[in-house]
Amino acid sequence: VQLQASGGGLVQAGDSLRLSCSASDVTYSMAWFRQSPGKEREFVAAIRRPGASTYYADSVKGRFTISGDDAKNTLYLQMNSVKPEDTAVYYCAANRNRLALSAIWTPVYNYWGQGTLVTVSS
């Protein structure tokens, strides 16, 4: 499965931004992770099929929304009220299978996109 992430850019604190991740094949678990300079890659949000259950890191809950378009095999991350601490390279990840609930928060996904940079200025 090939993943192509897009939508990053430079925004101001409080603005909104939508990231997209196009997948070349159907997957049942998809997620967004991010990595800031000098920090480890961290979980942001995930979605599992069937049922489109969603999961969020506490740091983005209430501000970010993950969703998917099954017809287009595309994953989205709507980012609202962004903060400078949201600055990072955002990676989409996918797994053909429906991952266990205990695993979706971890970087065990088989497929990764190339990353898209989000910079939030204060």
C-alpha positions as CSV (number, residue, x, y, z in Angstrom):
1,V,0.0,0.0,0.0
2,Q,1.4,3.4,-1.0
3,L,0.4,6.5,1.0
4,Q,0.7,10.0,-0.2
5,A,0.2,12.8,2.4
6,S,-0.5,16.4,1.6
7,G,-1.9,19.6,3.0
8,G,0.8,20.8,5.3
9,G,1.9,24.4,5.4
10,L,2.5,27.5,7.4
11,V,-0.4,28.8,9.5
12,Q,-1.0,31.1,12.4
13,A,-2.1,30.0,15.9
14,G,-5.8,29.6,15.9
15,D,-6.1,28.8,12.3
16,S,-7.4,25.6,10.6
17,L,-5.8,23.2,8.3
18,R,-6.8,19.9,6.7
19,L,-4.3,17.2,5.9
20,S,-5.1,14.4,3.4
21,C,-3.6,11.0,2.8
22,S,-4.4,9.1,-0.3
23,A,-4.0,5.3,-0.1
24,S,-3.4,3.0,-3.1
25,D,-5.5,0.2,-1.6
26,V,-8.1,-0.5,1.0
27,T,-6.9,-0.6,4.6
28,Y,-8.8,-1.2,7.8
29,S,-6.7,0.8,10.2
30,M,-5.3,4.2,9.5
31,A,-3.7,6.8,11.7
32,W,-1.8,10.1,11.9
33,F,1.4,10.5,13.8
34,R,3.7,13.5,14.1
35,Q,7.3,14.2,14.9
36,S,8.8,17.4,16.1
37,P,12.6,18.1,16.0
38,G,14.3,16.3,18.8
39,K,11.3,14.4,19.8
40,E,10.0,10.9,19.2
41,R,7.2,10.2,16.8
42,E,3.9,10.5,18.7
43,F,0.3,9.3,18.0
44,V,-2.2,11.9,17.0
45,A,-5.4,10.1,15.9
46,A,-6.6,6.8,14.4
47,I,-9.6,5.4,12.7
48,R,-10.7,1.7,12.3
49,R,-13.0,0.1,9.9
50,P,-15.6,-1.2,9.8
51,G,-17.6,1.3,11.9
52,A,-15.2,4.2,11.6
53,S,-14.3,4.2,15.3
54,T,-12.0,7.1,16.1
55,Y,-9.3,7.7,18.7
56,Y,-7.4,10.7,19.7
57,A,-4.4,11.8,21.7
58,D,-5.4,13.9,24.7
59,S,-3.3,16.8,23.3
60,V,-5.5,17.1,20.2
61,K,-8.9,15.9,21.4
62,G,-11.6,18.4,20.7
63,R,-9.5,20.3,18.2
64,F,-8.6,17.7,15.5
65,T,-11.0,15.3,13.7
66,I,-9.9,12.2,11.8
67,S,-12.2,10.9,9.0
68,G,-12.0,8.8,5.9
69,D,-13.6,8.7,2.5
70,D,-13.9,5.0,1.7
71,A,-14.8,5.6,-2.0
72,K,-11.6,7.5,-2.5
73,N,-9.4,5.5,-0.1
74,T,-8.4,8.8,1.5
75,L,-7.8,9.8,5.1
76,Y,-8.2,13.3,6.5
77,L,-7.1,15.2,9.5
78,Q,-9.0,18.4,10.1
79,M,-7.0,20.5,12.4
80,N,-8.8,23.4,14.1
81,S,-7.5,26.0,16.7
82,V,-3.9,25.0,16.0
83,K,-1.2,25.9,18.4
84,P,2.6,26.4,18.0
85,E,3.1,23.1,19.8
86,D,1.3,21.4,16.9
87,T,4.3,22.2,14.7
88,A,5.7,18.9,13.4
89,V,6.0,16.6,10.4
90,Y,2.7,14.7,10.2
91,Y,2.8,11.1,8.9
92,C,-0.1,9.0,7.8
93,A,0.0,5.3,8.5
94,A,-2.0,2.3,7.5
95,N,-2.5,-1.4,8.1
96,R,-4.5,-3.7,5.9
97,N,-6.0,-5.4,9.0
98,R,-8.1,-4.0,11.7
99,L,-5.6,-3.5,14.5
100,A,-6.4,-4.3,18.1
101,L,-7.5,-1.4,20.3
102,S,-4.3,-1.8,22.3
103,A,-2.2,-1.4,19.2
104,I,-3.6,1.5,17.3
105,W,-1.8,4.1,19.5
106,T,1.6,2.6,18.6
107,P,3.7,2.8,15.5
108,V,3.1,-0.8,14.5
109,Y,1.4,0.1,11.2
110,N,2.9,-1.6,8.1
111,Y,2.7,1.3,5.7
112,W,3.8,5.0,6.1
113,G,3.5,8.1,4.0
114,Q,6.3,10.5,3.4
115,G,5.2,13.1,5.9
116,T,3.9,16.6,5.4
117,L,5.2,19.6,7.4
118,V,2.9,21.7,9.5
119,T,4.3,24.9,11.0
120,V,2.2,27.0,13.4
121,S,3.4,30.5,14.1
122,S,2.5,32.3,17.3
